Amino acid sequence: MSKDNSQEIQTQILDAYKNKSTLKICGGNSKQFYGRKVDASSLDVSEHKGIISYEPTELVVTVRGGTLLSELEKTLDESNQILPFEPPHFTDQATIGGTIACNLSGPARAYSGAARDFVLGSRIINGKAEDLKFGGQVMKNVAGYDASRLMCGAMGTLGVILDVSLKVLPKPETEITLTHQCDINLAIYNMHQWVKQSLPVTASCYDGSQLFIRLSGNDSSVNSARKIIGGEVIETSPLFWQQIKEQTHNFFNTDKALWRLSLSSNNLPLDIPGDTLYEWGAALRWLKTDSSSAEIREKLDAVGGHAVLFRNSTLDTPVFHPLSSGLLNIHKKLKNAFDPENILNPGVMYKDF
């Protein structure tokens, strides 16, 4: 079912702008755990939904922000196509607007690209109730500053995503997952070596004792890579990566704070107490620990990385890694340009904006 609810959304934002009141953007609420708590009136965007256009031969889809992620993926699957960044759902109410706003990507991210890399254009309503359109439906239709991708990861602080155009890709012909028993140092070494050889690696994970490598592509390339990598084939490949993506794997079954660590993939294991799951060739590390945020962020600062407090936290600490003064100034200027009255999702990322 397709429905254009943009006028209602724009009217509510305009009223808030005039009254200097605040709004919390709500779609499917599948990621309400993520970020700081927003104390504001709800702006429901879930009724603005539906696929506006889809050209399988052009590998482009344009969809309204409130469209369920599951419905979009089902439509793509009927044409044997996928969202290459494998976005997590977390619940069956996940929307494409929330997915892009949070810029969350799944196991393929390090090898195919992040959500933002597949955004071609967008239409938003900013904090001044202006209806703005950026980009288009082709990669070369972007001149100047790419504001569409600016919306990726802004978590609604710059505007409500009404529509988004995305590049999609054909589903791989063949996919297998190989596993090796090894320690983390050998796992990191192998993950780098296999990527350097241009093997069709599309996902990697190390759980503390086993290294999992997914190969995707045509039959000949996958079979050739399998001979080089070796190891055992697991029969539950789709289920395993689904559990990693949706955080239903046993590792994520914890009451401890769950941290999302981003750093250069060639860094050796960090000296932080707790358990770590490695993804993206070791550039993404999930850490469950009782350690303090100060200790964790000090370790990440030392290696040029950053740490996000992702889930299960009772800690009184910023969710997102503190910004340098230069980056903080840029963020504030962007916020002022798009939402000068701080109406949209105030404080969801940082306390001051």
N, C-alpha and C positions, 0 to 999 in steps of 0.2 A: 504494500500500500504506500503510495506516494502522497506527501502532504507538504505544502509550503507554508510554514508558520513564521516566516521572517518578519512580517508586519507586526505581529503580536510581540515578538522578541524586541524589535526596534522600539516599539511604543513603551515597553516596560523599562528599557535602558534609558530612553529619553526622559521619562518621569524621574528615574533615579538621578540622572544628571542634573535636572532642574532642582530637585529637592536635596541634592548632595547626600543621598542615601546609598547604601552598598548592596551588592548582589552577589550571591554564590551561584555559580553556573552548575546546573545539575542535568546530566543526561541519563545514563544508566546507573550511575553511582558505583560502578565496578571498581573504581580506583579511589574511593573516598578515604581509604587508609593512607594514601600517598600525599605527603606534604603536610603543612601546618593546618590546624583547624581554622575554618573560616566562619566567623560569626556575622551572618548577614541574611537578608531575605533571599529565598530561593528564586532562581530564574530557570524555569524548566524548559529545556531545549529538546526534549525527547520526541516531541510531536513534529519537529521539523525533520522529515525523514524521506527516504526513497532514493532510488538511482535515477539521476537526471539524464545521463547518457552513457552508453557503453559501446565501444567499438573494438571488438576482439581482434580484428585484423590490424588495428592501430595500436593495440596494447595500452589503451587509455580508458579509464572510467572516471566519471564525475558523479559525486554522490553527496547528498545532504548530510550534515554533521550528526543528526540524531539517528541515522540508520544503524541498525544493529550490525555489529561486525560479523556475526554469524550469517546474516542474510547476504551481506556483500560477498563473503567468501563462498557461500553456496552458489551464488550467481556466477562467480568467476570459475568455480569448479565445473559448472555445466559446459563451459567452453575450454576446459582443461587448462585453466590459468590460475595464478596465485598472486597473493601479495608477497613479494620477495623478502620482505623484512620480518615475516612470521610474527605478527604482533600477538602478545599474550591477551587473553580475555579476562581471566580471573573469575568472572561470573558470566552467565548467559545473557546479561543485559549490557555487555560492553558495546559501546558505539564507536564509529569511526572518528567522530569529532574528538572524543576523549582520548582515543588512541593517538591521534596526531598531536593534540594539545600536550600530552605527556611525553611524546616522542619515545615511546617504549617499543623495543624491538626484541625479537626472540633469538633462538640459537644461530640463525643464519647471518646475523647482523655483521659480524666481522668479515664475512666472505662475500656477501651480496650488497651490503650497505644498510644504513639506518633508515627509519621511517622518513626522515626529512629528505633523504636522497631520492625518494620516489615521488615527492610532492611537486607537481607541475604548476599548480595555481590554486588560489583560494579566494573565497569571498567571506568577508567578516563584517561584523558590526562592532565598532570600537567603543570606548567609554564615553564618547561624545555623541553616541547614537548615529554615527556616520556609517553608511553602507559603502564598503570599500571592496574593490576587486583587484587582485594582484596576479601576475603571471598569466598562464593560459593552459593549453592542453598539449603543448609540445615543448621539448627541452630548450629549443632555441628561441622561445617566445618570452624571454626574460631579459629586459634591459635595465641597467642600473641596479639598485639594491634589491635583492631578492626577498621581499617582505613576506612572501608565502612561507618560506622556510623559517622565517623569524617566528612564526606562530608555533612551530614545532618545539615543544619543551617549554613554552611560555606559560603553560597551565592555565590558559584563559585570562591571564593578567593584562594582555594587550587587546583582546577582543574575543567575541564569540565566533567560533568557526561555523559559518552557515553552510558553505559548500567547499568541497575540496576535490581537485583533479589529481589522479594518481597514475603513475606508470605501473603496469602489471607485467608479468612474465609468464611464459608457458611453464606448465608443470614438468619437472624432470622425467625423462623416460624411465630411468632406473634409479633406485636408491637403496643403499645398504649401510649398515653400521658395523664397524670392526672394533674390537676391544683388545687391549693389552694390559697385563699385570706389570706395573712398574712403579718407581717412586716419582715424586713430583719433579725432581730435576731432570730426569730422563723424559718425563712427559712433556715438559716445556721445550726441551731440545727437539724432540720428535715433531711436535706441533709446528715448530718453526721450519724445520727441514722439509717437511712434506708440502708446506705452502710455498716454499722457495722453488720447489720442483714443479710448480703449477699443476699439481694434482687436483682433481675436482672435489676438494674438501669443502663442505657446506655447513659443518658444525663440529665442535669439539667440546669435550667435557672431561674433567678429572675429578673423581669423587673421594680421593684420599688413598686409593689403592689401584683403581682401574682407570685407564685412559680410553675414552670412547671417541671414535672418529666417524663422521658420516660422510659418505661419498654420494654425489648426485650428478646425473648427466646422462649421456647416451650409454648403451651397453658396452661398447668397446673401451671408452675412456674409464668407466667405473671398473671394468674387469682388469684393465692394465694397471690401474692404481692399486687395486686389491693385491695384486702380485707383489707390488713394491712395498706396500705397508705391512702386509701379513696380518696375523692375529686371527681371532675367532669372530665369525659372523654371529650377531645376536638376532634372534628371530622376532624380537619385539621392538624393532627399530622405531616405528611410528609412535608406539606407546611411550617408549623411553623419552623421546624428545618432546612429546606432549607433556609429560610429567615435569620435565625440566622447565619448559616454557611457562606452564601454568602454576608452577611451584606446588605441585602435588607430590613430588618426589619426597621420599622419607627424610631427606636432608632438611627440608623446609618445615617439617613438623616439629616445631620448637616454640617454647615460650620466651626464649632469649631474644634480645634485640637482634634484628637482621640488618646487616649493613651491606650496601652495594659499593664495592670499591672499584674505581677505575684508575688504571695506571698502565705504564708501558708493559707490553706483554713479556718482555725479556727480563723483567725483574724477578729475582728469586723470591721464595716464600718470605712473607713479612713476619717479623718476630712479634706477633700479637697472639695472646692466648685465645683459644677457641677452635672451632672447626671451620674449614674453608672448602667451598666448592668452586672449581675453576671453569670458566667458559671463555669463548671467543679467543682461543689460543693463549689464555691466561691474562688477557687484558681486562676481563671482567671477573671479579672474585666476590662471591657471596660469603660473608663472614657472620657466624652466629657466636656471640660472645657476651660476657659480663664486663668486659673492659670498659673504661671510661671513654667518652667521646674525645677528650683531650689527648689521651694516649693514642687513639686510633688516628686522629687527624694529624698529630705530630709525625707519626710514621708515614702517612700519605704525603704530607708536605715535603718530607725529606727526599721522596722519590719523584716529586713532580706530579702526583696523582691527586684524587679527591675522593671523599667518602660521603655517601648519602645514607641517612638513617631511614631504611626502607619500610620496616614493619616492626610490630610487637614492642614498641618502645614506651617505657614509662620515664625515660630519661628527660631531664629538663635541659635540653640542648638544641641548637638549631638543627633542623632536618637536613638542610643542604649545606655543603661545605662553604665556609665563610669566603666571601669574595675579596680580592685585592682592591685597593682603593680605586685603581683605574677601571677595573671591570664593574665595580659597584656604581661608579659615576656614569658609565655607559648604560647600565640597567636602569638607573633612575631617569636618565634623559629619554630613553625609549618609553618608559612608563609614562612620563609626562607628555610625550608626544601623542601617544595613543589613548591614554586614560588619565588626564590631568587631575581629575577629582578623586582618583583612587577608588573607583566604584566597583570594578570587576575583580572578584576573588581577592580582596585585600588581605595581604599577609600570608597567602597560601605558600609562597616560596620563602620570603624573608619578612621579618617582623615589620619593617618600615614601608613595604610596598608589595 
